[in-house]
């Protein structure tokens, strides 16, 4: 484990009070948490995790997932949009978290950013043709090709939009790689993904935090993992302007989705922009720090929700 991540996880461990210092309330909370964390639905309320979009900033979900795993926080269902769909699909397939960190470390070598920063608008206008995101498509196919939703370790859903009708399309079955490719597909730049007579683009345009999708899978209690948009840089190209407009639209939609979630795990990623894929690890570490700091609150929120069911089982 890289030294920086090890240090951040140690902070989470240090946040757990020693038994000798615990109050009666803390002892009760810890006892209830042990009971909840080792139980399975329906003995406890099922937990859903909704991962927002956000481009490179969305890599913060990796740190959140690692913190949840370290804390023993149960996750039964996963939903995701855009980058959240990619992270969520890999996680739900049972691949280790380290596979996601490897993607972050290798993002520059894999030239993922070229799918965004290397695009020149004038050639697109002259060619009058949308393009296919080469590097992202290759990454998705290498890790998710051949998998279906039905073969995943955890039930998973992701969203896209039909560019012809504006409808939200919810994927819960069939080929996984096609669904994820559709969910990360930026409208206006990348060619729509054609699937079952639909032409699909980035789901963040219609559902940036798929809380309802997690509930539709069966989740009783849903945590939303989202990123704060604090980018202060002005867009420098037509492409980055388009990305920022889409991002702002997604953020506006996200406000309502946050209200429908039971807990929001929010990560501040500073001035990171949507296309800053050379800073993925930085976003992941920010997610790990934020989730570690708020883990006790997340546990308390879930315990309060689960209390009636726990009492019934006594």
Secondary structure, DSSP 8 states (H G I E B T S, - for coil): --HHHHHHHHHHHHTS--GGG--HHHHHHHHHHHHHHH--TTSS--EEEEE---GGGGGHHHHHHHHHHHHT----EEEEETHHHHHHHHHHTT--HHHHHHHHHHTTTTTTTHHHHT--HHHHHHHT--B--HHHHHHHHHHHTT-BGGG-SSEEEEEEEETTT--EEEE-SSBHHHHHHHHT--TTTB--EEETTEEEEEGGGT-SS-HHHHHHHT-SEEEEEEEE----S---SHHHHHHHHHHHHHHHHHHHHHHHSSEEEEEE-TT--TT-GGGHHHHHHHHHHHHHHHHHHHHHHHHHHHHHHHHHH-
